[in-house]
């Protein structure tokens, strides 16, 4: 390989690395973690919560997802979508959405509680207990989130239809 060929290969790799670094730092600078959430996103979240309260889960999901499109830092929107997923019996999806909220704010007590309850629904009691321990360290006194999660852990995962039928026939 000649010197000019070697230079062209290394120069192109260096240019790619430089452009990647610039794009990452620009995107991080553009979205500060402590910046307030866009008011349009908060308005859409309020509409989505009202739709959820009215039992319109599909419309609520669409509206809250739009709120996240407007501002992906809207942690409350992730929590609301996770609550809708739990309401629909989708604990796996709820766990993922709570994880997104906890990525934005690791000390969000409602997200820790909700994720713990979704983990219980999936049968992951050890991970739910880890969430409970985290809640207890965050709370400095009475903590309703920890109380509700402890009750969910004590109750245990829901019995599925297959488990009920297997128990009735004596099969494992």
N, CA and C atoms as a LAMMPS dump frame, in Angstrom:
ITEM: TIMESTEP
0
ITEM: NUMBER OF ATOMS
516
ITEM: BOX BOUNDS ff ff ff
-5.0000000000000000e+02 5.0000000000000000e+02
-5.0000000000000000e+02 5.0000000000000000e+02
-5.0000000000000000e+02 5.0000000000000000e+02
ITEM: ATOMS id mol type element x y z
1 1 1 N 0.856 -1.155 0
2 1 2 C 0 0 0
3 1 3 C 0.913 1.232 0
4 2 1 N 0.594 2.169 -0.866
5 2 2 C 1.425 3.362 -0.974
6 2 3 C 1.057 4.361 0.112
7 3 1 N 1.934 5.32 0.299
8 3 2 C 1.714 6.339 1.31
9 3 3 C 0.437 7.15 1.081
10 4 1 N 0.155 7.592 -0.123
11 4 2 C -1.092 8.347 -0.341
12 4 3 C -2.34 7.518 -0.033
13 5 1 N -2.304 6.208 -0.362
14 5 2 C -3.452 5.361 -0.047
15 5 3 C -3.643 5.244 1.462
16 6 1 N -2.548 5.065 2.18
17 6 2 C -2.611 4.957 3.635
18 6 3 C -3.152 6.259 4.234
19 7 1 N -2.682 7.385 3.722
20 7 2 C -3.146 8.683 4.218
21 7 3 C -4.643 8.855 3.974
22 8 1 N -5.109 8.48 2.794
23 8 2 C -6.53 8.642 2.473
24 8 3 C -7.398 7.778 3.378
25 9 1 N -6.961 6.569 3.682
26 9 2 C -7.745 5.689 4.55
27 9 3 C -7.802 6.221 5.977
28 10 1 N -6.674 6.616 6.509
29 10 2 C -6.668 7.108 7.89
30 10 3 C -7.353 8.462 7.996
31 11 1 N -7.206 9.293 6.989
32 11 2 C -7.852 10.606 7.021
33 11 3 C -9.369 10.46 6.994
34 12 1 N -9.876 9.526 6.203
35 12 2 C -11.33 9.349 6.149
36 12 3 C -11.865 8.805 7.468
37 13 1 N -11.129 7.89 8.115
38 13 2 C -11.55 7.38 9.421
39 13 3 C -11.521 8.478 10.474
40 14 1 N -10.499 9.318 10.427
41 14 2 C -10.403 10.423 11.385
42 14 3 C -11.55 11.407 11.175
43 15 1 N -11.906 11.656 9.939
44 15 2 C -13.012 12.564 9.645
45 15 3 C -14.336 12 10.156
46 16 1 N -14.563 10.712 9.979
47 16 2 C -15.783 10.071 10.475
48 16 3 C -15.85 10.171 11.994
49 17 1 N -14.732 9.902 12.665
50 17 2 C -14.701 9.992 14.131
51 17 3 C -14.973 11.419 14.596
52 18 1 N -14.404 12.393 13.909
53 18 2 C -14.623 13.792 14.263
54 18 3 C -16.088 14.179 14.095
55 19 1 N -16.691 13.789 12.991
56 19 2 C -18.1 14.111 12.759
57 19 3 C -19.009 13.436 13.781
58 20 1 N -18.696 12.21 14.151
59 20 2 C -19.494 11.514 15.166
60 20 3 C -19.396 12.231 16.504
61 21 1 N -18.205 12.649 16.87
62 21 2 C -18.016 13.371 18.133
63 21 3 C -18.781 14.684 18.131
64 22 1 N -18.71 15.405 17.046
65 22 2 C -19.419 16.686 16.956
66 22 3 C -20.922 16.481 17.05
67 23 1 N -21.448 15.481 16.366
68 23 2 C -22.901 15.27 16.392
69 23 3 C -23.377 14.846 17.773
70 24 1 N -22.613 14.025 18.483
71 24 2 C -23.01 13.595 19.825
72 24 3 C -22.98 14.767 20.793
73 25 1 N -21.916 15.554 20.765
74 25 2 C -21.839 16.681 21.701
75 25 3 C -22.895 17.723 21.396
76 26 1 N -23.214 17.918 20.136
77 26 2 C -24.261 18.874 19.781
78 26 3 C -25.616 18.405 20.277
79 27 1 N -25.917 17.125 20.123
80 27 2 C -27.219 16.628 20.568
81 27 3 C -27.324 16.664 22.085
82 28 1 N -26.243 16.385 22.797
83 28 2 C -26.284 16.442 24.255
84 28 3 C -26.432 17.871 24.748
85 29 1 N -25.811 18.79 24.063
86 29 2 C -25.902 20.188 24.456
87 29 3 C -27.297 20.74 24.182
88 30 1 N -27.949 20.237 23.15
89 30 2 C -29.268 20.721 22.766
90 30 3 C -30.364 20.317 23.733
91 31 1 N -30.173 19.244 24.501
92 31 2 C -31.197 18.784 25.44
93 31 3 C -30.591 18.643 26.822
94 32 1 N -30.664 19.691 27.582
95 32 2 C -30.177 19.635 28.953
96 32 3 C -31.192 18.897 29.802
97 33 1 N -30.698 18.123 30.753
98 33 2 C -31.584 17.325 31.605
99 33 3 C -32.441 18.198 32.509
100 34 1 N -31.926 19.36 32.894
101 34 2 C -32.67 20.201 33.823
102 34 3 C -33.562 21.226 33.127
103 35 1 N -33.604 21.198 31.8
104 35 2 C -34.461 22.127 31.066
105 35 3 C -35.926 21.743 31.281
106 36 1 N -36.814 22.735 31.377
107 36 2 C -38.232 22.406 31.577
108 36 3 C -38.815 21.692 30.353
109 37 1 N -39.806 20.872 30.633
110 37 2 C -40.48 20.129 29.563
111 37 3 C -41.315 21.111 28.749
112 38 1 N -41.35 20.899 27.453
113 38 2 C -42.104 21.761 26.538
114 38 3 C -43.571 21.833 26.969
115 39 1 N -44.133 23.04 27.101
116 39 2 C -45.531 23.179 27.532
117 39 3 C -46.531 22.471 26.611
118 40 1 N -46.225 22.395 25.326
119 40 2 C -47.128 21.684 24.405
120 40 3 C -47.185 20.206 24.763
121 41 1 N -46.04 19.652 25.151
122 41 2 C -45.995 18.251 25.56
123 41 3 C -46.811 18.039 26.831
124 42 1 N -46.712 18.972 27.764
125 42 2 C -47.477 18.857 29.011
126 42 3 C -48.981 18.965 28.74
127 43 1 N -49.373 19.82 27.796
128 43 2 C -50.787 19.958 27.437
129 43 3 C -51.308 18.658 26.821
130 44 1 N -50.524 18.077 25.927
131 44 2 C -50.923 16.804 25.32
132 44 3 C -50.999 15.7 26.371
133 45 1 N -50.089 15.722 27.331
134 45 2 C -50.123 14.736 28.411
135 45 3 C -51.407 14.874 29.221
136 46 1 N -51.802 16.101 29.513
137 46 2 C -53.047 16.325 30.265
138 46 3 C -54.249 15.796 29.484
139 47 1 N -54.263 16.03 28.167
140 47 2 C -55.351 15.51 27.329
141 47 3 C -55.356 13.976 27.346
142 48 1 N -54.172 13.38 27.25
143 48 2 C -54.066 11.921 27.265
144 48 3 C -54.54 11.325 28.577
145 49 1 N -54.214 11.986 29.679
146 49 2 C -54.674 11.501 30.986
147 49 3 C -56.194 11.588 31.092
148 50 1 N -56.774 12.65 30.553
149 50 2 C -58.237 12.783 30.568
150 50 3 C -58.878 11.678 29.727
151 51 1 N -58.284 11.377 28.584
152 51 2 C -58.808 10.3 27.736
153 51 3 C -58.692 8.956 28.443
154 52 1 N -57.598 8.749 29.145
155 52 2 C -57.426 7.497 29.896
156 52 3 C -58.485 7.386 30.978
157 53 1 N -58.737 8.474 31.681
158 53 2 C -59.75 8.471 32.741
159 53 3 C -61.134 8.18 32.176
160 54 1 N -61.364 8.586 30.917
161 54 2 C -62.647 8.337 30.264
162 54 3 C -62.713 6.934 29.657
163 55 1 N -61.637 6.157 29.803
164 55 2 C -61.635 4.795 29.28
165 55 3 C -61.246 4.685 27.823
166 56 1 N -60.793 5.761 27.222
167 56 2 C -60.393 5.765 25.814
168 56 3 C -58.887 5.478 25.726
169 57 1 N -58.517 4.221 25.931
170 57 2 C -57.104 3.871 26.035
171 57 3 C -56.341 4.055 24.728
172 58 1 N -56.965 3.74 23.587
173 58 2 C -56.278 3.922 22.306
174 58 3 C -55.99 5.395 22.043
175 59 1 N -56.991 6.233 22.248
176 59 2 C -56.808 7.671 22.042
177 59 3 C -55.79 8.226 23.032
178 60 1 N -55.845 7.757 24.272
179 60 2 C -54.897 8.221 25.289
180 60 3 C -53.471 7.849 24.901
181 61 1 N -53.29 6.629 24.426
182 61 2 C -51.958 6.189 24.008
183 61 3 C -51.439 7.066 22.884
184 62 1 N -52.267 7.313 21.879
185 62 2 C -51.853 8.154 20.753
186 62 3 C -51.478 9.557 21.211
187 63 1 N -52.285 10.136 22.086
188 63 2 C -52.043 11.502 22.536
189 63 3 C -50.766 11.592 23.369
190 64 1 N -50.564 10.633 24.259
191 64 2 C -49.367 10.665 25.109
192 64 3 C -48.112 10.38 24.276
193 65 1 N -48.216 9.501 23.287
194 65 2 C -47.073 9.274 22.397
195 65 3 C -46.736 10.543 21.622
196 66 1 N -47.75 11.309 21.243
197 66 2 C -47.508 12.589 20.581
198 66 3 C -46.803 13.547 21.533
199 67 1 N -47.192 13.525 22.802
200 67 2 C -46.52 14.363 23.802
201 67 3 C -45.036 14.015 23.88
202 68 1 N -44.714 12.739 23.78
203 68 2 C -43.307 12.328 23.806
204 68 3 C -42.579 12.729 22.532
205 69 1 N -43.293 12.765 21.422
206 69 2 C -42.68 13.213 20.181
207 69 3 C -42.326 14.69 20.282
208 70 1 N -43.212 15.466 20.894
209 70 2 C -42.961 16.899 21.07
210 70 3 C -41.761 17.119 21.988
211 71 1 N -41.686 16.37 23.083
212 71 2 C -40.559 16.49 24.009
213 71 3 C -40.24 15.124 24.622
214 72 1 N -39.192 14.461 24.135
215 72 2 C -38.848 13.129 24.627
216 72 3 C -38.343 13.104 26.074
217 73 1 N -38.195 14.27 26.704
218 73 2 C -37.76 14.324 28.105
219 73 3 C -38.938 14.362 29.064
220 74 1 N -40.154 14.195 28.557
221 74 2 C -41.352 14.253 29.393
222 74 3 C -41.498 12.923 30.141
223 75 1 N -40.881 12.876 31.31
224 75 2 C -40.864 11.656 32.118
225 75 3 C -42.266 11.219 32.508
226 76 1 N -43.133 12.169 32.835
227 76 2 C -44.504 11.839 33.231
228 76 3 C -45.261 11.155 32.093
229 77 1 N -44.918 11.476 30.856
230 77 2 C -45.563 10.821 29.716
231 77 3 C -45.157 9.348 29.646
232 78 1 N -43.89 9.052 29.919
233 78 2 C -43.462 7.648 29.955
234 78 3 C -44.2 6.891 31.054
235 79 1 N -44.344 7.524 32.219
236 79 2 C -45.043 6.876 33.332
237 79 3 C -46.504 6.631 32.963
238 80 1 N -47.15 7.606 32.337
239 80 2 C -48.552 7.455 31.946
240 80 3 C -48.716 6.342 30.911
241 81 1 N -47.825 6.291 29.922
242 81 2 C -47.891 5.203 28.934
243 81 3 C -47.689 3.845 29.608
244 82 1 N -46.804 3.791 30.584
245 82 2 C -46.579 2.535 31.306
246 82 3 C -47.826 2.13 32.085
247 83 1 N -48.499 3.096 32.689
248 83 2 C -49.735 2.799 33.425
249 83 3 C -50.814 2.276 32.482
250 84 1 N -50.885 2.85 31.285
251 84 2 C -51.847 2.372 30.29
252 84 3 C -51.498 0.939 29.881
253 85 1 N -50.212 0.672 29.689
254 85 2 C -49.781 -0.684 29.324
255 85 3 C -50.158 -1.68 30.419
256 86 1 N -49.983 -1.302 31.674
257 86 2 C -50.374 -2.188 32.774
258 86 3 C -51.882 -2.397 32.779
259 87 1 N -52.621 -1.332 32.517
260 87 2 C -54.08 -1.428 32.481
261 87 3 C -54.524 -2.403 31.394
262 88 1 N -53.762 -2.484 30.326
263 88 2 C -54.076 -3.395 29.225
264 88 3 C -53.531 -4.803 29.451
265 89 1 N -52.853 -5.012 30.562
266 89 2 C -52.298 -6.331 30.846
267 89 3 C -51.004 -6.609 30.107
268 90 1 N -50.212 -5.563 29.872
269 90 2 C -48.939 -5.692 29.168
270 90 3 C -47.785 -5.297 30.091
271 91 1 N -47.478 -6.127 31.1
272 91 2 C -46.452 -5.724 32.061
273 91 3 C -45.055 -5.599 31.454
274 92 1 N -44.74 -6.38 30.441
275 92 2 C -43.427 -6.274 29.805
276 92 3 C -43.218 -4.911 29.17
277 93 1 N -44.231 -4.443 28.463
278 93 2 C -44.156 -3.117 27.851
279 93 3 C -44.093 -2.043 28.934
280 94 1 N -44.854 -2.231 30.002
281 94 2 C -44.844 -1.264 31.103
282 94 3 C -43.455 -1.178 31.726
283 95 1 N -42.804 -2.314 31.913
284 95 2 C -41.458 -2.325 32.495
285 95 3 C -40.51 -1.5 31.637
286 96 1 N -40.581 -1.686 30.328
287 96 2 C -39.707 -0.938 29.414
288 96 3 C -39.974 0.563 29.501
289 97 1 N -41.248 0.948 29.55
290 97 2 C -41.589 2.369 29.621
291 97 3 C -41.169 2.983 30.957
292 98 1 N -41.346 2.235 32.041
293 98 2 C -40.87 2.733 33.336
294 98 3 C -39.346 2.892 33.314
295 99 1 N -38.658 1.977 32.644
296 99 2 C -37.2 2.082 32.536
297 99 3 C -36.808 3.375 31.827
298 100 1 N -37.565 3.753 30.8
299 100 2 C -37.298 5.016 30.101
300 100 3 C -37.458 6.197 31.053
301 101 1 N -38.512 6.172 31.861
302 101 2 C -38.726 7.251 32.835
303 101 3 C -37.594 7.286 33.852
304 102 1 N -37.151 6.119 34.295
305 102 2 C -36.073 6.057 35.286
306 102 3 C -34.727 6.443 34.685
307 103 1 N -34.583 6.318 33.384
308 103 2 C -33.369 6.795 32.728
309 103 3 C -33.298 8.315 32.821
310 104 1 N -34.452 8.96 32.685
311 104 2 C -34.502 10.419 32.783
312 104 3 C -34.346 10.9 34.221
313 105 1 N -34.919 10.169 35.172
314 105 2 C -34.841 10.533 36.59
315 105 3 C -34.804 9.249 37.416
316 106 1 N -33.595 8.81 37.801
317 106 2 C -33.462 7.532 38.515
318 106 3 C -34.178 7.482 39.863
319 107 1 N -34.501 8.62 40.447
320 107 2 C -35.146 8.652 41.764
321 107 3 C -36.653 8.894 41.695
322 108 1 N -37.267 8.683 40.542
323 108 2 C -38.712 8.886 40.391
324 108 3 C -39.444 7.779 41.148
325 109 1 N -40.045 8.152 42.265
326 109 2 C -40.679 7.154 43.132
327 109 3 C -41.882 6.495 42.472
328 110 1 N -42.685 7.249 41.728
329 110 2 C -43.855 6.63 41.088
330 110 3 C -43.424 5.648 40
331 111 1 N -42.342 5.956 39.29
332 111 2 C -41.84 5.033 38.267
333 111 3 C -41.256 3.777 38.912
334 112 1 N -40.551 3.94 40.038
335 112 2 C -40.014 2.772 40.744
336 112 3 C -41.139 1.873 41.244
337 113 1 N -42.191 2.495 41.785
338 113 2 C -43.331 1.713 42.269
339 113 3 C -44.019 0.994 41.109
340 114 1 N -44.321 1.736 40.046
341 114 2 C -45.006 1.136 38.902
342 114 3 C -44.203 0.021 38.264
343 115 1 N -42.896 0.242 38.116
344 115 2 C -42.055 -0.8 37.543
345 115 3 C -42.034 -2.023 38.457
346 116 1 N -41.983 -1.791 39.758
347 116 2 C -42.012 -2.905 40.707
348 116 3 C -43.292 -3.71 40.591
349 117 1 N -44.423 -3.024 40.462
350 117 2 C -45.707 -3.722 40.311
351 117 3 C -45.756 -4.503 39.003
352 118 1 N -45.211 -3.925 37.929
353 118 2 C -45.169 -4.636 36.649
354 118 3 C -44.248 -5.854 36.739
355 119 1 N -43.149 -5.713 37.481
356 119 2 C -42.248 -6.852 37.682
357 119 3 C -42.942 -7.968 38.453
358 120 1 N -43.746 -7.603 39.449
359 120 2 C -44.519 -8.608 40.194
360 120 3 C -45.464 -9.329 39.239
361 121 1 N -46.126 -8.572 38.36
362 121 2 C -47.061 -9.178 37.407
363 121 3 C -46.353 -10.164 36.479
364 122 1 N -45.083 -9.913 36.182
365 122 2 C -44.304 -10.828 35.342
366 122 3 C -43.693 -11.971 36.148
367 123 1 N -43.803 -11.898 37.482
368 123 2 C -43.243 -12.943 38.33
369 123 3 C -41.806 -12.698 38.755
370 124 1 N -41.272 -11.52 38.468
371 124 2 C -39.887 -11.177 38.818
372 124 3 C -39.856 -10.532 40.203
373 125 1 N -40.115 -11.341 41.218
374 125 2 C -40.243 -10.813 42.577
375 125 3 C -38.926 -10.279 43.128
376 126 1 N -37.798 -10.891 42.784
377 126 2 C -36.51 -10.399 43.28
378 126 3 C -36.221 -8.992 42.766
379 127 1 N -36.492 -8.764 41.501
380 127 2 C -36.279 -7.421 40.942
381 127 3 C -37.268 -6.428 41.541
382 128 1 N -38.487 -6.866 41.813
383 128 2 C -39.468 -5.987 42.453
384 128 3 C -39.007 -5.63 43.865
385 129 1 N -38.427 -6.597 44.567
386 129 2 C -37.899 -6.32 45.915
387 129 3 C -36.74 -5.323 45.849
388 130 1 N -35.95 -5.389 44.786
389 130 2 C -34.862 -4.417 44.61
390 130 3 C -35.44 -3.012 44.439
391 131 1 N -36.54 -2.898 43.696
392 131 2 C -37.203 -1.593 43.563
393 131 3 C -37.73 -1.122 44.911
394 132 1 N -38.281 -2.04 45.692
395 132 2 C -38.793 -1.689 47.02
396 132 3 C -37.658 -1.195 47.916
397 133 1 N -36.522 -1.873 47.877
398 133 2 C -35.371 -1.438 48.676
399 133 3 C -34.911 -0.048 48.249
400 134 1 N -34.91 0.204 46.956
401 134 2 C -34.525 1.535 46.437
402 134 3 C -35.512 2.587 46.919
403 135 1 N -36.805 2.276 46.881
404 135 2 C -37.818 3.216 47.371
405 135 3 C -37.614 3.525 48.847
406 136 1 N -37.311 2.504 49.627
407 136 2 C -37.128 2.713 51.066
408 136 3 C -35.923 3.594 51.36
409 137 1 N -34.888 3.508 50.522
410 137 2 C -33.733 4.386 50.731
411 137 3 C -34.036 5.818 50.301
412 138 1 N -34.928 5.985 49.327
413 138 2 C -35.287 7.332 48.871
414 138 3 C -36.233 8.038 49.831
415 139 1 N -37.093 7.286 50.484
416 139 2 C -38.103 7.868 51.369
417 139 3 C -37.492 8.156 52.736
418 140 1 N -37.828 9.303 53.272
419 140 2 C -37.308 9.692 54.579
420 140 3 C -38.34 9.507 55.686
421 141 1 N -39.429 8.931 55.397
422 141 2 C -40.478 8.716 56.389
423 141 3 C -41.567 7.872 55.768
424 142 1 N -42.804 8.329 55.933
425 142 2 C -43.937 7.625 55.343
426 142 3 C -43.815 7.668 53.823
427 143 1 N -43.949 6.529 53.198
428 143 2 C -43.771 6.444 51.747
429 143 3 C -44.897 5.603 51.15
430 144 1 N -45.929 6.253 50.604
431 144 2 C -47.053 5.49 50.052
432 144 3 C -46.64 4.595 48.882
433 145 1 N -45.648 5.021 48.096
434 145 2 C -45.203 4.196 46.966
435 145 3 C -44.607 2.88 47.469
436 146 1 N -43.794 2.965 48.521
437 146 2 C -43.191 1.749 49.079
438 146 3 C -44.256 0.853 49.703
439 147 1 N -45.24 1.459 50.354
440 147 2 C -46.318 0.685 50.976
441 147 3 C -47.11 -0.081 49.919
442 148 1 N -47.453 0.604 48.811
443 148 2 C -48.22 -0.054 47.745
444 148 3 C -47.411 -1.158 47.07
445 149 1 N -46.118 -0.906 46.846
446 149 2 C -45.286 -1.933 46.214
447 149 3 C -45.106 -3.13 47.142
448 150 1 N -44.928 -2.882 48.429
449 150 2 C -44.797 -3.989 49.388
450 150 3 C -46.064 -4.837 49.396
451 151 1 N -47.222 -4.189 49.312
452 151 2 C -48.49 -4.929 49.272
453 151 3 C -48.584 -5.771 48
454 152 1 N -48.141 -5.217 46.868
455 152 2 C -48.177 -5.969 45.606
456 152 3 C -47.24 -7.171 45.664
457 153 1 N -46.074 -6.993 46.282
458 153 2 C -45.124 -8.109 46.404
459 153 3 C -45.702 -9.193 47.306
460 154 1 N -46.323 -8.778 48.406
461 154 2 C -46.929 -9.741 49.33
462 154 3 C -48.042 -10.525 48.641
463 155 1 N -48.837 -9.831 47.848
464 155 2 C -49.936 -10.48 47.12
465 155 3 C -49.391 -11.461 46.086
466 156 1 N -48.277 -11.103 45.459
467 156 2 C -47.65 -11.979 44.472
468 156 3 C -48.219 -11.786 43.08
469 157 1 N -47.65 -12.506 42.115
470 157 2 C -48.114 -12.363 40.735
471 157 3 C -49.528 -12.898 40.568
472 158 1 N -50.254 -12.369 39.579
473 158 2 C -51.616 -12.854 39.352
474 158 3 C -51.606 -14.299 38.864
475 159 1 N -52.645 -15.002 39.228
476 159 2 C -52.798 -16.381 38.777
477 159 3 C -53.366 -16.333 37.366
478 160 1 N -52.703 -17.019 36.449
479 160 2 C -53.178 -17.031 35.066
480 160 3 C -54.177 -18.156 34.874
481 161 1 N -54.906 -18.103 33.792
482 161 2 C -55.906 -19.121 33.486
483 161 3 C -55.269 -20.498 33.385
484 162 1 N -54.094 -20.579 32.777
485 162 2 C -53.418 -21.87 32.627
486 162 3 C -53.07 -22.453 33.989
487 163 1 N -52.66 -21.605 34.934
488 163 2 C -52.331 -22.095 36.269
489 163 3 C -53.574 -22.594 36.984
490 164 1 N -54.69 -21.893 36.82
491 164 2 C -55.937 -22.297 37.465
492 164 3 C -56.391 -23.636 36.914
493 165 1 N -56.363 -23.801 35.577
494 165 2 C -56.789 -25.053 34.957
495 165 3 C -55.874 -26.2 35.353
496 166 1 N -54.563 -25.957 35.423
497 166 2 C -53.621 -27.005 35.813
498 166 3 C -53.856 -27.412 37.259
499 167 1 N -54.155 -26.452 38.116
500 167 2 C -54.431 -26.75 39.52
501 167 3 C -55.718 -27.529 39.685
502 168 1 N -56.706 -27.266 38.859
503 168 2 C -57.997 -27.946 38.959
504 168 3 C -57.898 -29.398 38.502
505 169 1 N -57.025 -29.673 37.53
506 169 2 C -56.899 -31.038 37.029
507 169 3 C -55.814 -31.814 37.75
508 170 1 N -55.064 -31.136 38.611
509 170 2 C -54.009 -31.806 39.353
510 170 3 C -52.727 -31.951 38.568
511 171 1 N -52.636 -31.332 37.39
512 171 2 C -51.421 -31.4 36.592
513 171 3 C -50.509 -30.245 36.974
514 172 1 N -49.184 -30.426 36.876
515 172 2 C -48.249 -29.346 37.196
516 172 3 C -48.231 -28.284 36.14
